[in-house]
Amino acid sequence: MDNNGVKVITHASAFFAPILVPIIVWLLVSDRSTKSMALQALLFHVMMSILIGISWLFS
């Protein structure tokens, strides 16, 4: 089954639920490539949040 829509939603979740959606997708989907993409999106969103926090702290 092709899960391109789920992958797009996972990365586009930066605008509405950047941490929650990748975790839900990672837990519920059984496709290995989609799980990998959800984990990548989660790590990206977490790192961006940390970097934004650091830049806010120093500004």
PyMOL commands that set and color helices and strands:
alter all, ss='L'
color gray80, all
select helices_A, chain A and resi 4-15+20-28+32-58
alter helices_A, ss='H'
color red, helices_A
deselect
rebuild
show_as cartoon
